[in-house]
Amino acid sequence: MIIREILALIAFLVGTFFGLFGMVGLFRFRDPYSRLHAGSLCGTTAVFSYLIALLLLAPSLASGARIFIILVFFLISAPTGSSIVAKFIWESEDATRQRSSMKREDKSL
């Protein structure tokens, strides 16, 4: 029993770590694609870690099965949502201007 609680605590700490660094990435990076990458990757990892911790602390098999179903749906929906946001960014006018300015600035390629 105590081992499950220690593993859940570790999963909660890992989730908090990734969540905080995902927020830092949202404010630190300049271009929208880096922000999207930091936010979606760290956010997905944080929520996944929290759900694993909840799965470890589930009081019954029925509630554990519900948490597992939520976990599976989250793993399907989170990348889909990020892909929709990336497509919106790609098609927006600001991103077009930013891509053209990045091409002019980058002389190394």
C-alpha positions in Angstrom: 0.0 0.0 0.0 2.7 2.5 0.9 4.6 1.7 -2.4 1.6 2.7 -4.5 1.3 6.0 -2.5 5.0 6.7 -3.0 4.8 6.0 -6.7 1.7 8.2 -6.9 3.6 11.0 -5.1 6.4 10.7 -7.6 4.0 10.8 -10.5 2.3 14.0 -9.0 5.7 15.6 -8.6 6.7 14.7 -12.2 3.4 16.1 -13.4 3.9 19.3 -11.5 7.5 19.6 -12.8 6.4 19.3 -16.4 3.4 21.6 -15.9 5.6 24.4 -14.5 8.2 24.1 -17.2 5.5 24.0 -19.8 4.2 27.3 -18.5 7.7 28.7 -18.5 8.1 27.6 -22.1 4.8 29.4 -23.1 6.2 32.7 -21.9 9.8 32.2 -22.7 9.7 31.2 -26.4 9.1 33.8 -29.1 7.5 32.0 -32.0 4.1 30.4 -31.8 5.3 26.9 -32.9 7.8 26.7 -30.1 5.2 27.9 -27.6 2.7 25.3 -29.0 5.4 22.6 -28.7 6.3 23.5 -25.1 2.7 23.8 -24.0 1.3 20.7 -25.6 4.2 18.4 -24.8 4.6 19.5 -21.2 0.9 19.8 -20.7 0.3 16.3 -22.1 3.0 14.8 -19.9 1.8 16.6 -16.8 -1.8 15.5 -17.3 -0.7 12.0 -18.1 1.4 11.8 -15.0 -1.5 13.1 -12.9 -3.8 10.4 -14.4 -1.2 7.7 -13.7 -1.0 8.9 -10.1 -4.8 8.8 -9.8 -4.8 5.3 -11.3 -2.3 4.2 -8.7 -4.5 5.6 -5.9 -7.8 4.3 -7.3 -9.9 2.7 -4.5 -11.5 0.1 -6.7 -11.2 -1.6 -10.1 -14.3 0.2 -11.5 -12.9 3.7 -10.7 -9.5 2.6 -12.1 -11.1 1.5 -15.3 -12.8 4.9 -15.6 -9.5 6.7 -15.1 -7.9 4.4 -17.7 -10.6 5.3 -20.2 -10.1 9.0 -19.5 -6.4 8.4 -20.0 -6.9 6.8 -23.4 -9.3 9.5 -24.6 -6.9 12.2 -23.4 -4.0 10.6 -25.3 -6.1 10.7 -28.5 -7.6 14.2 -28.0 -4.6 16.2 -26.8 -2.4 15.7 -30.0 -5.5 16.3 -32.1 -6.2 19.6 -30.4 -2.6 20.7 -30.8 -2.7 19.8 -34.4 -5.8 22.0 -34.9 -4.1 24.9 -33.2 -1.0 24.4 -35.3 -3.0 24.5 -38.5 -4.8 27.6 -37.3 -1.4 29.3 -36.6 -0.1 28.2 -40.0 -3.0 29.7 -41.8 -3.1 32.9 -39.8 -1.7 36.2 -41.3 0.7 36.8 -38.4 2.4 33.5 -38.9 2.8 34.2 -42.6 4.6 37.4 -41.9 6.7 35.7 -39.3 7.7 32.9 -41.7 8.7 35.4 -44.3 10.8 37.4 -41.8 12.4 34.2 -40.6 13.5 33.4 -44.2 15.1 36.8 -44.6 16.9 36.6 -41.3 18.3 33.0 -41.6 21.2 33.2 -44.0 22.9 30.0 -42.8 20.8 27.7 -44.9 
